[in-house]
Amino acid sequence: MGSPEVKFTAADKMTVAYLEMRGDYSRIGDEMKRLKTWIDSKGIEQTSYPFCLFYDDPTSTPEQDLRSEACIPVVAPFEPEGDYKLKVMEGVQVAETRHGGPAEDFPETYGPFLEGLLKDGYQAVGPPREYFMSVSDVKGPGSGFLIQQPVTKK
C-alpha cells in the first residue's frame, strides 16, 4: 500500500460533550450513540461531526487499558452530569488523511500516515481524532473516516 494523501489544516477551538471509555476500541460506537441520545434528551445543540479520541496504541497496550473518548462538538457549555462531561479543546494544527475501508484495516492507514509525518519532521502533540462522516460528505463509499493527528514541526 502506498502512502496516504496528507493535508495540513487548522482544527478550530471547540467545546465538546464527551464520554470516556476504557477497553476495546471497537466499542466506541456504542458510547457515541449513548452520548448522542443524552445530548438530544437535554436539548444540547450539536455544531459539527462527532469524533473519537484514541489515546493508546492498540498494538502495544493491553485491550483492557485502552483509553478513548466519544466527543460531540456543542454550541455552548452545559452542566456535566455523571459520565457526561464537557471540555474545551484548543485550536491546533493537524495533519489529516482519510481511511477508505473497515475499521479493522486502520493499521494499513495509520502506519504509513504516522511514519510519513515522523519522516517529514513532525511530532504528534495529542491523540488522533477520528471523525465519522456520512458517505455523501466525503469521497464516496468506504471513505467515511477522516483521521486528524495534532502535530507540530520538530
N, C-alpha and C positions, 0 to 999 in steps of 0.2 A: 504494500500500500504506500502511496506517495504521501508527501507532507500535506496536511490540511491547509486550506486557504485561511490566512490570518488577517484580521483587520484590527487596527488600534483605534480606540474611541474613548470618550469620557462617559463614565456612569455617573449620573447626577445624584446629588444628595436626596435621600428619600426616607420617609417614615414607613415602617413596616410592622404589621402584626405577624407574630411568629409562634411556632411550636417547636420545642426541642425534642429530639429523638435520639435514642441510643440503640444500636443494633443494626441488623441487615438493611442496607441502603434501599433494597427493593421495596421496603415497607413505607417509604416516604410518601408515596402517592396517597395512601390511606390517611396519613397525617394531614396532607394538603386538603383532602376532602373534608376532614374534620374541622380544619381551620376555616375553610370557606363557608361551611354550614354555620359556624359560630359567628363570623363577622356579618353574614347575611342576617342572622337572627337578631343581632344587635343594631342593625341599620348602619353599619360602618361602610363607608363608600370606598371601593377599590379603585385605584388610579391607573394601574397597568398590569402587565402579566405577572402571574405568580412565578416564583423561582425557589430553588432549594440551594442551601449552602452545605458543602460537604467538607468536613474538617480533617478527615483522616484518609490515608491511602489504604484501600481495602486489600491490597496485595501484601501489606506488611503489618496491618493492625488486626488483632483478633475481632471477629464479627461482632461479638457482644460489646466491644469497646468503641465501635464506630460511632462518631458523633455527626449529626446533621440537624438542619433546621428547615422547616417548611415556612416560607415567607410570602406574604401578600402585601404589596405596597398599598397604603391607605392615604386618604385625603388629609386627615387630621389625627392628632393624638387622641387616645381613649384611655380609660381606666383599665389596667391589666386585671385579669380575673383568672385565678387558678393557674392552669397550664398556659393560658393565652397571654402572651407577653407583647411588649411594644419596645421598639428601639429605633434610633435614627442612625442610618448608615450614611457616612460622609461620602462626598463625591470622590471618585478615584479613576485613574487611567486604567483601562482594561484592554487586554488582548482578547479577541473573540474569534470563535470558529463555530462551525455547525457540525452536528453529528447526524449522519444520514442512515441510521439503522436502529435496530433494537437496543435497549439499554444494556443487555449482556455483551454487546460489542463496543462499549465505551472505551476499553483499553486500546482498541485499534485507532481511536481518535486522540485520546488523552496522551498516550505515549509520544507519538510524533509531534503533537502540538506543544507539550511542555518541553520536550527535548529541543525543539526548534527555538523556543523562547530563550532557553538557557544558552544555547549555542550563539544566539544573537545578542547576548549580553544583558538579558533581562532577568529579574528575580521576582518570584511570587511574593506578594505582600498581603496575603489574606486568602481565605478559602475560595475555591472556584464556585461560580454561580451557574446553575443550570436552569434555563428558562424553558417552560413547557408551553409551546405556542401551537396554535392551530395550523393545519396544513396550508390554509389559504393565506396565512401571514408569512410564509417562508417560501422555499423554492420548490415545493411540491411534496408528494408522498414520501415519507421516510426522512424528511428534513425538519422534523418538528422539535429538535433540541438545539438551543443556542447556548454555547458554553462561553462564559466570560471568566477570565482569570485576571484579578487585580495584579498589576505589575509596576515595577519601577526599573529604570536602567541602572545597571551596576556602576 
